[in-house]
Amino acid sequence: MFVVDSHCHLDYDGLINDLPGVLRRAEEAEVGLMVSIGTRVRKFDAILKIAETHSNVYCTVGTHPHHAAEEPDVTAQDLIEISRHPKVVGIGEAGLDYHYDFSPRDIQATSFRVHIEAARQSGLPLVIHSREAEEDTAAILQAEMARGAFKPLLHCYTSKPELARAGLQLGAYVSFSGILTYKSAAQIRETAGEVPMDRLLVETDAPYLAPVPYRGKSNEPSFVVKTLEMLAGIKGISKEDMARQTSMNFFRLFDKVTVPDHFGKAA
């Protein structure tokens, strides 16, 4: 089995403090690749160092909506220039967060559009954060897609099904985290059931949102297998088949990532 954790934060406390152990446990769980996600351009060097040091770790560059007001001067060209590095395989995470509103909403929207432009020009996938902002997220994606194509990924999907449907019409992929395993997440499981097999990804968002039975603990990439198992059950296939499907989807979307030889041999 070969599993990809498409979204984690290896530079965050809870992971960076025990990175060798985290990576060893991921390997033992057959998690073959991880993408460590950028949340602040000014702190990107720490993420890149991890990716450069470990062959099975890649990264993205971007400004999380929580920090949009801290980095209002980041331009699409800044992101594009950084993304030329061979280990940088995506733009983001960027988007809208109306739950916390840590940054003013107009600044979040401006930053979101900057990241979309960077994704459009670079050809790299855009990792999208959307929380309690479904309508505005969909509206921005639709308006920007009309200006020129880019590759959207709705990460850690927790929104109402309407955003997933709107995203899928635009060619988006949808990624599910450990929340999928929570008793309270029936609607999210229903949404996962609607997403076509060729648009599904799995992630941890570690160190947050550990799946059942690890809920309440610090999350890590090895735990993504529990989300994979839940998703496989929803779709009525084996976890091995779901691992292969989500990994194939990952390599199709993140096409800058080198496909490991052993994944190809398992075909």
C-alpha positions in Angstrom: 0.0 0.0 0.0 1.2 3.5 -0.8 -0.6 6.5 0.9 0.0 10.2 0.4 -0.7 12.7 3.2 -1.5 15.6 0.9 -1.6 18.3 3.6 0.4 18.5 6.9 2.4 21.1 8.8 5.7 19.4 9.6 7.2 22.7 10.8 4.6 23.1 13.6 5.1 22.3 17.2 4.0 18.7 17.8 5.7 17.5 14.7 9.0 19.4 14.3 10.0 18.5 17.9 10.0 14.8 16.9 10.4 14.9 13.2 12.6 11.7 12.9 10.0 9.8 14.8 7.1 11.3 12.9 8.7 10.3 9.6 9.6 6.8 10.8 6.0 6.2 11.9 4.7 7.5 8.6 7.0 5.0 6.8 5.8 2.2 9.0 2.2 3.1 8.2 3.0 3.0 4.4 2.6 6.8 4.0 5.1 7.2 1.2 4.8 11.0 0.6 3.9 14.1 2.5 3.3 17.7 1.5 4.1 20.2 4.2 1.9 23.3 3.6 3.0 26.9 3.7 1.0 29.3 5.8 3.3 32.4 5.9 5.7 33.3 3.2 8.0 35.0 5.7 8.5 31.6 7.4 8.8 29.6 4.3 12.5 28.8 4.7 11.7 26.5 7.7 9.3 24.4 5.5 11.7 24.3 2.6 14.5 23.1 4.8 12.4 20.1 5.8 11.5 19.3 2.2 15.1 19.6 1.0 16.3 17.3 3.8 13.8 14.5 3.1 13.2 12.9 -0.2 9.6 12.0 0.6 8.6 15.5 1.7 7.4 18.3 -0.6 6.0 21.7 0.2 3.9 24.6 -0.9 4.2 28.3 -0.5 1.5 30.7 0.6 -0.2 32.9 3.1 -3.1 31.4 5.2 -6.1 33.7 5.5 -5.4 34.0 9.2 -2.2 35.8 8.3 -3.3 37.7 5.3 -3.1 41.0 7.1 0.4 40.2 8.2 1.6 39.7 4.6 -0.4 42.2 2.5 2.6 42.9 0.3 3.1 39.4 -1.0 2.6 39.4 -4.8 1.8 36.7 -7.3 5.3 37.2 -8.7 6.8 36.6 -5.3 4.9 33.3 -5.0 5.8 32.3 -8.6 9.5 33.0 -8.0 9.6 30.8 -4.9 7.6 28.1 -6.6 10.3 27.5 -9.1 12.2 25.5 -6.5 11.9 21.8 -7.4 10.5 20.9 -4.0 7.7 23.5 -4.1 4.7 21.7 -5.7 1.7 23.9 -4.9 0.5 27.4 -4.0 -1.2 28.1 -0.7 -2.8 27.4 1.5 -4.9 30.5 0.8 -8.6 31.3 1.0 -11.2 32.6 3.3 -11.9 32.0 7.0 -14.9 33.7 8.4 -15.0 31.6 11.6 -12.1 33.5 13.3 -11.8 36.5 11.0 -8.2 37.0 12.2 -7.7 39.1 9.1 -10.3 41.5 7.6 -12.4 39.8 5.0 -11.5 42.2 2.2 -7.8 41.6 2.8 -8.4 37.8 2.8 -10.2 38.1 -0.5 -7.4 40.2 -2.0 -4.8 37.7 -0.8 -6.9 34.8 -2.1 -7.0 36.3 -5.6 -3.2 36.9 -5.5 -2.7 33.2 -4.8 -5.1 32.3 -7.6 -3.1 34.4 -10.0 0.1 32.7 -8.9 -1.5 29.3 -9.4 -2.8 30.3 -12.8 0.6 31.5 -14.0 2.7 28.7 -12.4 0.4 25.9 -13.3 0.7 24.5 -9.8 -2.4 23.4 -7.8 -4.0 25.9 -5.4 -4.6 24.6 -1.9 -7.7 26.3 -0.7 -8.8 26.9 2.9 -12.5 27.8 3.3 -14.3 27.9 6.7 -17.8 29.3 7.0 -17.3 31.2 3.8 -18.8 28.9 1.2 -20.7 31.4 -0.9 -17.8 33.9 -1.2 -15.3 31.1 -1.8 -17.4 29.7 -4.6 -18.0 33.2 -6.1 -14.3 34.1 -6.2 -13.4 30.7 -7.7 -16.1 31.0 -10.4 -15.1 34.6 -11.3 -11.4 33.8 -11.3 -11.8 30.6 -13.4 -13.6 32.7 -16.0 -10.5 34.9 -16.2 -8.2 31.9 -16.9 -7.8 28.3 -15.8 -6.1 27.1 -12.6 -6.2 23.9 -10.5 -8.2 24.1 -7.3 -8.0 21.8 -4.3 -10.5 22.2 -1.5 -8.5 21.0 1.4 -9.8 19.6 4.7 -13.4 19.7 3.5 -15.8 20.7 6.2 -18.2 22.9 4.3 -21.7 22.4 3.2 -22.1 20.2 0.1 -22.8 23.1 -2.2 -19.2 24.3 -2.2 -17.9 20.9 -3.2 -20.5 20.8 -6.0 -19.5 24.2 -7.2 -15.8 23.3 -7.0 -16.2 20.0 -8.8 -17.9 21.9 -11.7 -14.7 24.0 -11.9 -12.5 20.9 -12.0 -11.5 21.0 -8.3 -10.3 18.1 -6.2 -11.6 17.6 -2.7 -9.5 16.4 0.2 -10.8 14.9 3.5 -9.1 14.9 6.9 -9.6 13.1 10.2 -12.9 15.0 10.7 -14.4 12.5 8.3 -14.2 9.9 11.1 -16.0 12.0 13.7 -19.5 11.0 14.9 -20.7 14.5 14.2 -19.5 14.5 10.6 -22.4 12.7 8.9 -22.9 15.5 6.4 -19.3 15.5 5.5 -19.4 11.8 4.9 -22.4 12.3 2.7 -20.4 14.9 0.7 -17.5 12.5 0.4 -19.9 10.0 -1.1 -20.8 12.5 -3.8 -17.3 13.3 -4.9 -16.1 11.3 -7.9 -13.4 8.7 -7.2 -11.0 10.5 -9.5 -11.2 13.8 -7.5 -10.6 12.5 -4.0 -7.5 13.1 -1.8 -6.8 12.4 1.9 -4.8 14.4 4.4 -4.1 14.9 8.1 -3.8 18.7 8.5 -1.4 17.5 11.2 -0.8 18.4 14.0 -4.5 19.2 14.1 -7.7 17.1 13.7 -6.5 13.6 14.6 -8.9 11.0 13.4 -10.7 8.5 15.6 -9.3 6.6 17.6 -6.5 9.2 18.1 -8.8 12.2 18.5 -7.5 14.6 21.1 -3.9 13.7 20.5 -1.4 15.5 18.3 -2.1 14.4 14.7 0.7 13.1 12.4 1.0 11.7 8.9 0.8 8.1 9.9 -2.7 8.7 11.2 -4.0 9.5 7.6 -4.6 5.7 7.2 -7.6 6.0 9.5 -9.2 8.6 7.2 -8.4 6.5 4.2 -10.2 3.5 5.8 -13.3 5.6 6.5 -13.3 7.0 3.0 -12.9 3.5 1.6 -15.9 2.3 3.6 -18.0 5.2 2.3 -17.1 4.3 -1.3 -17.4 0.5 -0.7 -13.9 -0.5 -1.7 -10.9 -1.8 0.1 -8.4 0.5 1.8 -5.7 -0.7 -0.6 -7.8 0.3 -3.6 -8.6 3.7 -2.0 -4.9 4.2 -1.2 -4.0 3.6 -4.9 -6.9 5.8 -6.1 -6.1 8.7 -3.9 -2.4 8.4 -4.7 -3.1 8.4 -8.4 -5.3 11.4 -8.0 -2.5 13.2 -6.0 0.1 12.6 -8.7 -2.3 13.8 -11.4 -3.0 17.0 -9.6 0.5 17.6 -8.1 2.2 16.7 -11.4 5.5 18.4 -10.4 6.0 15.6 -7.8 8.2 12.7 -9.0 6.3 9.5 -8.9 8.3 7.0 -6.9 9.4 3.9 -8.8 7.9 1.5 -6.2 4.4 3.1 -6.7 4.6 2.5 -10.5 5.8 -1.1 -9.9 2.7 -1.7 -7.7 0.4 -0.9 -10.6 
